[in-house]
Amino acid sequence: MTAPVRIAVVSAGLSQPSSTRLLADRLADAARVGLDGQGREVEIQVVELRELAHAIADNLVTGFPGAALREAVAAVTGADGIIAVTPVFSASYSGLFKSFFDVIENTALAGKPVLIAATGGTARHSLVLDHALRPLFSYLRAVVLPTGVYAASEDWGSGDSALTDSLPGRISRAAGELTALLGHARPVVPADEEELDFLPFDQQLAALRPQN
């Protein structure tokens, strides 16, 4: 019997309700649908960092995690894939988001697929995905998916899911990349983007070497 696919969803939203949590839930739902379509059972565990703020601060000071924080870290490090979503603060991830990943051993996420996402007030903060989140998870040796999802305030409640540049389209594409890795199937790429398929890094390096 095939073991269920385990996805940990890390949400660093501070308000309640939170657009960060809403984006996290939509990404998780899209990943579940994709894996269901492959006949895979899925277990999704949400880690709401807002509820762990005191425990994270205590751990950074004392070096000893409480039971709830240990459970959250175990959920993330034991998952097959991770969806990590943060609000944008001062053009970067939130301090709470960074502090949680500071608690985790820097080799514990090695090789794990991570879908990165962020929320903010305006589209001008979208570069946080490549300037902050991608380097963080690359340092942790995770496999960061090609498509990150940024949701500005104006993205909510609009957009055609058939368009890859709409928020629903970006959610669908990113979730498709995650489920492709977790379900061992090739992601579905829109016809006009087939030529943009990603090569493994070693092949990219080989292509840059001078030929004798």
N, C-alpha and C positions, 0 to 999 in steps of 0.2 A: 504494500500500500504506500502511495506517495505521501510524504510528509507535507503538511500545509506550508504555504509560503508565508513567512512572518515579515510584516512591514511595521516599522516603528515610525510614528509621526510625531515630530518635535515641533511644538507651537510655542512661540515666545511672545504672543500677544499679551498686553497688559490690561486692556479694557474688557468689559463683559457686557454685551457681546463684542466680539473682536473680528475685524476684517482679516486679521492674520489667521485666526482659527477657522474662519469661513473658507479661506483659500486652502488651508491645510486639509479641511474636510473634503473639498471638491477634488483636490488632487488624489486623496486616498480613495474616494468613491470611483474616480476614473481608473485608478490602478486596479481596484477590485473588479470592476466590470471587464477590464482587459484580461485579467487572470481567470475570471469565471469563463470567459469565452474560450480559453485554452483548456478548460476542464480542470483547473487547479483550485484547490481549497485555499482560502486566504484567511490569515489571522492578522488583524490590525490593532495595534495598541497605541493610543495617543498619550504622549507625555506633555502635559500642560505645565510649562515652566513657571507660570504665574503662581501656581499652587506650591512650587518648590523653592521660591525665592529665598526664604529664610534658611532653609536647609542647605541651599547652595552656598550662601554667605557663611554659614557656620562651618561648612566643610572646608572652605578656602582658608578660614582662620585656624581651625583646629586640626584639619587633616583627617577627620573622622566623619564619614557620611552617616546620616540617620537612615532608618529603615526605608522610608519612602523614597529617598534619593538613591539608595542602593538598588531598589526595585526599578526605578526609572533608568538608571545606568545599565542594569542588566537587560532591560527591554531593548535598549538601543544597541548595545554591544552584541546581543544575542540574535538580533534581527537579520534577515536575509537582505533587506534593503531598507533605506531610510528616506523619509521625506522631511526636510528641515526648512521651516518657515519662520522668518523674523520680520518685525517691523523695522523700518529704517530710522535710525537716530543719528544725527550729525553725519550724514552721508555714509553710514556704515551699519553693521548689524548692531543689535541692542547689547548693552552690557550684560544683561541677564542671559541672553543667548550665548555669548562668548564665554561667560563664567561657567555655564553648564558643560560646554565642551572642554573647558580647562580642567574640569573634574575628571574627565575620561582619560585613561592612559593613551598616549599618543600613537600607540600601535594597535589599539583595540578595534579600530575601524578599517584596518588595512584590507583592501580588496573589496570592500562593501560598496554597492551602488548607492549613490546619494543623489536625490533630486533636490536641487536648491530652489528656494522661492522667497520672495520678499513682498512686503506691502508698504506703500507710502502715499503721501498726499498728492504728489505730482509725478509725471513721467520722467522728469529730469533726474530722478534718483535711481533710475533703472540700472545704471552702471554698477550699482552696489553688488549685483550678482557676479560680475567679472572682476571687480576691483577688491572685494572683501570676502564674499562667501566662497568663491571658487579657490582662491589661494588658501583659505583656512582648511578646507577639506582636502586639498592637495597635500598640504603639510601633514595632515592626519593619514595620508596614504589611501584615502578612499577613492573610489572610481566616480568622479563627478560627471553626471550626464551632460551631453552636449547642450540640451535645451534647459535653461532656467526660466522660471516664470516670475515676472514682476507685475503686480497689480496696483495701479494708481487709483485714486478715488473715482476718476471718470470711467474706469474700465468696468465698474460694477453695473449690472443691469442692462448692458448693451453688448452688441457684438453677435455675429453669426458664427455658430460653431463650425460651419463649413469653411470659414476663412482662417488660415493658419496664423494671421497676425492679430486676430481677436483674442480676448482673454480665454473664452471657451476653446478656441483653436489651439492656443499655446498649452493650456491644461491637457488637452487631448494628446498633443504631440509629446509633451514631457512624460505623461503617464505611459504612453506607448513605448517610449524608450526604456522606462523602468521595467515594464512588464516583459519587454523583449529580453532583457537581461535575466530577470527572475524566472521567466517561463521558458528560457532557452529557445526563443523564436526571434526571427528578424523583425525589427520594428517596421510598421507601415509608414512609408514616406510618400508625401504628396507627389503626383506625377511630375510637377514642374520643379521638384527638388531632388529627383533621383540622382542627378549628377553631383549633388553636394554630399553624398554618402561619406561617412567618416572612415578614414583608413586607420589601422592600428598605428601607434606612435612609432614603433620600430620601422614600419614600412615608410612612414613619412620621412624619417631620418635617412633611410636608404636612398630615397628618391633625391635627397639633397646632396649626397656624396658625389664628388666628381668621378666620372667614369674613366677608367684607364684605357 
